[in-house]
Amino acid sequence: MRINDTRYGFYSYHNQANRFNIKQSSKNTPTSTEVEISSRGREMAEAMKFGQTERQNRVQELKQQIAAGTYHVDSKKIAEKMIDFWNNHSK
């Protein structure tokens, strides 16, 4: 029998060794984790909640317009946004 690709056996052994290391390292990890959110982080989360309802309403509105066939794309506004983006990111 002729074996041309010897890497297959090496990778098989290498993966098995990695699995052993992962099992060993997971035993050494603590069972609980404590996370503390700063007051600024809580403010940001509240702001996101407020903006999220507005965003959901806008998405629903857009879905209704698309379904009704009344959604209009303002190509001039899109072109202006693209030009602004490239002008700000090309420097």
Secondary structure, DSSP 8 states (H G I E B T S, - for coil): ------HHHHHHHHHHHHHHHHHHHHHTS-S-------HHHHHHHHHHHHHHHHHHHHHHHHHHHHHHT-----HHHHHHHHHHHHHHH--
